[in-house]
Amino acid sequence: MPLWPVYTGAPAPHDGITKLPPPPPWRAFDGHPVLDPPDEDGDAPATSPDRVHRAATYQASAHTVQLVNAALYLRRPLLVTGPPGTGKSSLAYAVARELRLGPVLRWNITSRSTLHDGLYTYDPLSRLYAARHATERPDDPAAGTGIENHLRLGPLGTALLPYARPRALLIDEIDKSDLDLPNDLLHVLEEGQYEIPELVRASRDIPDGRAEVLIDGTDQRVPVERGRVRCKSFPFVVLTSNGEREFPPAFLRRCVSLRLRQPDDAHLTEIVRAHLGEPDGYAQQLIDRFLSRVGSGELATDQLLNAIYLARSSGLGTDSLDELAEQLMPYLGRSPQPDAF
């Protein structure tokens, strides 16, 4: 008996939700506590199942492997360009997992992003409130008025801390930034260091000039001496771009550039196999139809994976692939045509 549908539009409540099959591997939440340490494979249990799954199943081409190694050897950022769904951001998670670089630090770029956002954030209003609280309740140990209590390192600032082995930093969709950000990044990524002016000034009043500050993504504190941070192992930096703009030549010269293309039949079959097991006859026909439409720019690989998962788990269309394709059409394109998948 088909599992589909669970929701039927019936007026009376029912327990149909219990009929749902296991979720796709990239949506299998495990409920680990936020502060669990990374496991032995370098995966942070608190990381989303999508990212953990993509890291474990990423299928790198030989060309991709060569350029990742070039970036690692040269200690240069890797600029990854390609259409949506080609695995640009997944690459950072896959490299971090294989090389045990710890949880990936992620900086999602918008048109309002600045270099300052990536390095650190400082909240002067919370410090003002803390100072007022300390005046009213001088014996309360929670009234931390030191500037380090109101400052947190951002993903870029955290990646440049002097770790013994490099961290992985994903700067996602750099082409969405304003025109100045790529050039602003040049100095920091070239020098591998930066200053926090607020801590530089405050260090004059601290005997050893050391402040303990929060890092990105956790409640861990690390020492910063005299407001200056300098990396020990240059981080593995992946900058992704959809190819929607040109970057300054000086910026491009300092990056290793990798262009990803839509996978061909063989590569796509390997991707499906890694995510969902060996493709059966239905899955292969879905792959063929996907490849016939992917050149239009409408589709991404994750849409194909969603369709194959539904074909296997819903119990729909086992006798007619055309009927199944009609059911899955919304998952494979933004505006499907009558004669399209």
Summary of the structure (lengths in Angstrom):
residues: 341
radius of gyration: 24.3
end to end distance: 25.7
largest distance: 77.7
contacts: 958
relative contact order: 0.14
helix: 43%
strand: 13%
